[in-house]
Amino acid sequence: MSAKIEETSIKHLDRLYEIETECFETEAFTKQQIAYLLTDYNSVGLVAKVNGEIAGFIIGKVYANGKSATGHILTIDVSPKHRRRGIGLKLLHEIEKAFTDKGVKICCLEAREDNIAALNLYRKHGYKIVGRLKNYYGSANGVCLRKVLT
Ligand SMILES: CC(C)(COP(=O)(O)OP(=O)(O)OC[C@H]1O[C@@H](n2cnc3c(N)ncnc32)[C@H](O)[C@@H]1OP(=O)(O)O)[C@@H](O)C(=O)NCCC(=O)NCCS
């Protein structure tokens, strides 16, 4: 069954935190951090539902920048049992649409340089590595990726 994308809110906090802890052993956002992101005025949060269950989510933020705006994806998580079915790509696609509606021209994000799944996903969706971030994740390096939205 294909995933349905919906806006999320604080009412999904418990499930989003559950998925966050399934996705990240270390470096997981705390429940408080997710709550903050979900309630921030500039945030965009979406969930992917499969058979009514939340299978994954994405949260980003819009930064006004003069006449245009920049979108920053803060987290994208798909529950392990729902992976490799296109949900990550769908979440990215939908948040970019939401960003575009808010005037965003450029979307950026960071990832661990050893996160092959995420890097392949982003590359497949048109993101390019534009910088390296030494020790961005404690002792692990990060990369900074960027895409011009059309
Ligand atoms: C990264 C993540 C969001 C991908 O979600 P997903 O729903 O499985 O991704 P998709 O099914 O849309 O995959 C799209 C493409 O990404 C790449 N990809 C996804 N998972 C991959 C993996 N485990 N290994 C290699 N490439 C992978 C592939 O190119 C894939 O296309 P394909 O299936 O046709 O080969 C998911 O693995 C996840 O939640 N990981 C833990 C959290 C995380 O690391 N988030 C990113 C933080 S920067």
The ligand as an SDF file (V2000), in Angstrom:
LIG
                    3D

 48 50  0  0  0  0  0  0  0  0999 V2000
   17.6320    7.2320    5.1400 C   0  0  0  0  0  0  0  0  0  0  0  0
   16.1670    6.7400    5.2610 C   0  0  0  0  0  0  0  0  0  0  0  0
   15.2810    7.9210    5.6890 C   0  0  0  0  0  0  0  0  0  0  0  0
   15.7150    6.2070    3.8890 C   0  0  0  0  0  0  0  0  0  0  0  0
   14.3230    5.9040    3.9670 O   0  0  0  0  0  0  0  0  0  0  0  0
   13.6260    4.8390    2.9770 P   0  0  0  0  0  0  0  0  0  0  0  0
   12.1650    5.0230    3.0560 O   0  0  0  0  0  0  0  0  0  0  0  0
   14.1540    3.4810    3.2470 O   0  0  0  0  0  0  0  0  0  0  0  0
   14.1900    5.3430    1.5560 O   0  0  0  0  0  0  0  0  0  0  0  0
   13.6060    5.0080    0.1200 P   0  0  0  0  0  0  0  0  0  0  0  0
   12.9250    3.6760    0.1270 O   0  0  0  0  0  0  0  0  0  0  0  0
   12.7990    6.1840   -0.3580 O   0  0  0  0  0  0  0  0  0  0  0  0
   14.9560    4.8780   -0.7100 O   0  0  0  0  0  0  0  0  0  0  0  0
   15.2760    5.7520   -1.7690 C   0  0  0  0  0  0  0  0  0  0  0  0
   16.7040    5.4790   -2.2080 C   0  0  0  0  0  0  0  0  0  0  0  0
   17.6190    5.7940   -1.1520 O   0  0  0  0  0  0  0  0  0  0  0  0
   18.7190    4.8790   -1.2050 C   0  0  0  0  0  0  0  0  0  0  0  0
   18.7440    4.0060   -0.0170 N   0  0  0  0  0  0  0  0  0  0  0  0
   17.7860    3.9250    0.9310 C   0  0  0  0  0  0  0  0  0  0  0  0
   18.1600    3.0430    1.8910 N   0  0  0  0  0  0  0  0  0  0  0  0
   19.3670    2.5750    1.5210 C   0  0  0  0  0  0  0  0  0  0  0  0
   20.2690    1.6550    2.1130 C   0  0  0  0  0  0  0  0  0  0  0  0
   19.9810    1.0110    3.2700 N   0  0  0  0  0  0  0  0  0  0  0  0
   21.4570    1.4200    1.5040 N   0  0  0  0  0  0  0  0  0  0  0  0
   21.7690    2.0380    0.3430 C   0  0  0  0  0  0  0  0  0  0  0  0
   20.9400    2.9490   -0.2760 N   0  0  0  0  0  0  0  0  0  0  0  0
   19.7620    3.2020    0.3180 C   0  0  0  0  0  0  0  0  0  0  0  0
   18.5030    4.0240   -2.4430 C   0  0  0  0  0  0  0  0  0  0  0  0
   19.0980    4.7140   -3.5390 O   0  0  0  0  0  0  0  0  0  0  0  0
   16.9920    4.0420   -2.5500 C   0  0  0  0  0  0  0  0  0  0  0  0
   16.5110    3.7520   -3.8260 O   0  0  0  0  0  0  0  0  0  0  0  0
   16.2690    2.1870   -4.2260 P   0  0  0  0  0  0  0  0  0  0  0  0
   15.4890    1.5680   -3.1030 O   0  0  0  0  0  0  0  0  0  0  0  0
   15.5040    2.3040   -5.5140 O   0  0  0  0  0  0  0  0  0  0  0  0
   17.6260    1.6060   -4.3830 O   0  0  0  0  0  0  0  0  0  0  0  0
   16.0590    5.5570    6.2780 C   0  0  0  0  0  0  0  0  0  0  0  0
   17.0590    4.5780    5.9730 O   0  0  0  0  0  0  0  0  0  0  0  0
   16.2120    5.9760    7.7200 C   0  0  0  0  0  0  0  0  0  0  0  0
   15.2440    6.3640    8.3790 O   0  0  0  0  0  0  0  0  0  0  0  0
   17.4530    5.8920    8.2580 N   0  0  0  0  0  0  0  0  0  0  0  0
   17.6970    6.2270    9.6690 C   0  0  0  0  0  0  0  0  0  0  0  0
   17.5330    7.7150    9.9110 C   0  0  0  0  0  0  0  0  0  0  0  0
   18.5190    8.5370    9.0940 C   0  0  0  0  0  0  0  0  0  0  0  0
   19.6890    8.1650    8.9380 O   0  0  0  0  0  0  0  0  0  0  0  0
   18.0390    9.6690    8.5790 N   0  0  0  0  0  0  0  0  0  0  0  0
   18.8360   10.5810    7.7790 C   0  0  0  0  0  0  0  0  0  0  0  0
   19.5950   11.4980    8.6590 C   0  0  0  0  0  0  0  0  0  0  0  0
   20.6190   12.5840    7.7300 S   0  0  0  0  0  0  0  0  0  0  0  0
  1  2  1  0
  2  3  1  0
  2  4  1  0
  2 36  1  0
  4  5  1  0
  5  6  1  0
  6  7  2  0
  6  8  1  0
  6  9  1  0
  9 10  1  0
 10 11  2  0
 10 12  1  0
 10 13  1  0
 13 14  1  0
 14 15  1  0
 15 16  1  0
 15 30  1  0
 16 17  1  0
 17 18  1  0
 17 28  1  0
 18 19  1  0
 18 27  1  0
 19 20  2  0
 20 21  1  0
 21 22  1  0
 21 27  2  0
 22 23  1  0
 22 24  2  0
 24 25  1  0
 25 26  2  0
 26 27  1  0
 28 29  1  0
 28 30  1  0
 30 31  1  0
 31 32  1  0
 32 33  2  0
 32 34  1  0
 32 35  1  0
 36 37  1  0
 36 38  1  0
 38 39  2  0
 38 40  1  0
 40 41  1  0
 41 42  1  0
 42 43  1  0
 43 44  2  0
 43 45  1  0
 45 46  1  0
 46 47  1  0
 47 48  1  0
M  END
$$$$
